[in-house]
Amino acid sequence: MATISISNGLKTLFTLLGALMLALLLYTLITDGFPFRKELLTPWMAATLIDFYINVTILSTWVIYKEANWIRSILWIILLISLGSIATSAYIVLQFLKLSSQESSQDPMSYVLLRHPHKYVYKKTTRESGTEPNTKCSTVATLRILFSVLGVVMLGTLVYTLVTDGSPFRTELLTPWMQATLVDFYINVVAIAVWVAYKESSWIYAVFWVILLICFGSITSCVYVVCQLFKISYQDPAYLILVHHSDRAENKYKGISADAT
């Protein structure tokens, strides 16, 4: 019953967040016009957009993994880029709606996060099986480099903007479109924070990481993702970072399917 409540609670949460962002977007369009105006692109707005799209990159990586069809992946990524957290919320709600009652009562988060844990074989690493790694083995190393670079880029952007434009806590910066962008940004942060809370076995660590996410945005997102990637071997499938360490037992990912070979 607790897991069903979690599933229903998250569906409700992201439905409300998506509706809130849609209403705010429409309101800002009506009251302040289109955002594509030169005067709106202040240094802090530019930094916020970079912060926003780095988190979108993290979410897009998950979508690419989840969607077996490249056309659907591309369509969702376009929606994430253009509609931001509205698309994020819609995608998450759809994943929960796809769950059967049995899946909702077992471990809904793992079923939502993973493509399908029963259709893909967890392959032993080179050390365990004595075989050469296949082409997928470079994914972990590639993602480590990608998100390390993105984290450094965001840190550099933050420091540069602080030095050249001063503090972001100024009334004149809080334009209607900046407010809408911040709401958009933090709804995506909520999505990542839910994953972090699910991943962490200790509430102290979960709260610690969530506070860092709120304060430092995509810098923390990248650091967290890279930390998780370093907890697995570069020969392991990258999707293992999505779930608890205790859920990575080989037998949980075994299944008989033609797709696994």
N, C-alpha and C positions, 0 to 999 in steps of 0.2 A: 504493500500500500504506500509506503514511503517513497519508493521509486516512481510509482505512478503519479504521486503528488508532485514530485520534482519535475517530471515530464510535463504535466499540465501547467505547473507554475512557470516553467521556462517558456512554454508556448504562449501563455498569457502575457508574460513579461515582454517578450519580443514583439508580440502583436501590438501591445500598447506603445512600446518605444517606436516601432515603425510608423504607427498612426500619428504619434506625437510629432515625429520628424516630418512626415508628409504635410501635416497641418501647418507646422512652422515654416516649411519651405514655401507653401502656397501663400501664407500670410506675408512673408518677407518679399516675395515676388510682387504681390499686390501693393504693399505699402512702400517698398523701397526700390522697385524696378528690378531690372536684370542685373546680375552680379558682374557682367563682363564690362566693367568700367575701370579705366586706368587709375582713377583716384582711390579705388578700393584696394588696390594691390600695394598696400604698405609693406614695409619690411617684415612686420610681425604677422601680417596676413600671409605673406609668402612662406614664412617659417612654419606657420600653422598648417598650411596646405601640404608642405613637404612632410610634416609630422603625420598628417592625416593619410597621405598616400603611401607612406611606408607601412602603416598598419593595414591599409587596403592590400598591399603586396603580400603581407602575411596571410590575410584572409583568402586572397586569390590563390595562394599556393595550396591551401586546404581545399578550395573548390576544384582546382585542377586535379588533385588526388581523388576527390570524391566522385567526380564525373568521369565515367568511362568514355563518354562521347565527347570528342574535341569541340564539336559545334556547340554543344550545350555549355562546355567550359568557357568558350570564347564569349558566348552570349551573356553568361553570368558575370564574367569579368568586366565586360562593357557596362553592364548595369551597376556593378560595384563602383566603377570609376565615375560614372555619370550621376548615379543616384545615391551613392554612399551608403549610409546606415539604413536607408529604406530598403535597399537591395539586400544588405546583410541580414536585417531582421526577417525579411520575406524568405530568404534562403534557409535560415535556421528554423523558422516555423514550418516550412515545407518538409524539412528533414524529420522533424518530430511528428508531423502528420503521417509520414510514410511508415512509422513504426506500427507493428502489430501490437495487440494487447499483451501478448507474451513478452515481446521485446521491451515494452514500456514497464512491465512488472519486474524485469530482470536487471538490466543495466542500460537504461536509455541513453546515457551519455556516450558509452562506448559504441552503441549502434549508430548514433548520430555522427560521431566523430570519424568512425572508420567506414570505408567504402562498403564492405560487408565482411565481417570477421570470419564467416563460415565458407566463403567462396575463394579465399586466397590462402595458399600454403605459406606458413612461416618457414623460410629456408634456412638451414643451418649455415653459420658463418664458415669461412675457410678454415679457421682453427678447429672447428668442431667436425667438419665433414671431410677435410683434406682435399677439397676440390678448389678449383680456381674461381674467384669471384666473377659473377656475370656483369653485364654492362650496368645493371642497376646499382652496383656497389658504390659508384661514384656519387650518387645522389646526396648522401649525407655530407660528404666533403664539400660538394658544390654549395649546398645550403648553408653550411658553416661559414664559407667565404662570403656568400651573398649577404647574409644577415649581419655578419660582422662589418662588412663594408657599409651597409645601410645604417647601422647603428653609429658608426664613426661619422658618416655624412650628416646625420641628424645632430650629433653632438657638436660637430663643427659649425653647422648652421645656427644652433642655439647660442654658442659662444660668440660667433660673429655678429649675430643680430643684437645680442646684449651689449657688445662693445660699441657697435656703430649706431644703434638706435635707442639704447637705454632700456629701462625697465618696461615690461609689457603691461604692468598694472597702472595704466593711465586711462582716464575716462574717455579721452578722444579716440582711443583705439577701439572702443567697444561699440562699433557701428552695428546696425541691424544684421548685415551679412556676416560680420565677425561673430556675433552671437549665434547665428544659425550654424556657422561652421564649427564653432566650439561644441554645440549640442550634437551635431553630426559626428564630430570626432569622438566625443565621450560615449556615444551609444556603441560605436565600434570598440571602444575601450571596455565597455561592459561585456561585450561578446568575448573578448580575449580574457577578461577577468574571470568569467564563468569557467572557461577552460582551465585557467590557472588554479582556481579554487577546487576544481575537480581533480586536477593533477596532484596537488599537494596533500599529503596525508595528515599534516599538522595545520591546524587553523592559524597558529601563530605565523608560520611561514606563508600561508595563503594571504593573511591580512597584510603582512609585510610587503609581499609582491604587489598586491592590489594598490596599496598606498603609493608605491613607487610608480606603478602604471598611471595613477592619477596625476602624480607630480611631474613625471618625466616622459610620459607618453611613449612614443615609439622607440625611444632609446631603451627603456625598460623592456618593451616587447621584444626587441632584437636581442638584448642580453639574455632574457629568459629563454627564448627559442634556441640560441646558441648554446646555453648551458645544458638544455635538454639534449641537444644534438651531440654534445661531448659526453653525455652519459651512456651513449650507445656506440658501438663500433662503426667505423665508416663502411664496414661490410654489411651491416644490418640494413633492413629496409627502413627508410626514414619515417614511415607512418607509426613506428613504435613509440615515437615521442608523444603521440596523441593521447596515450592511455597511461594508467597507473603502471608503475614498475611491476607490481604483483600480478597484473593482467597480461604480462608479456610471455607467460609460460607458453611453450611451443604448442602444447595440445589445444590451447584456446584458439589458435589461428589455423589449425589444420582443418581441412575439409576436402571432400571428394568433388572436384569440379574440373571440367575441361579448361576453364579459364585460368586455373592455377598452374598449368604446365606450359 
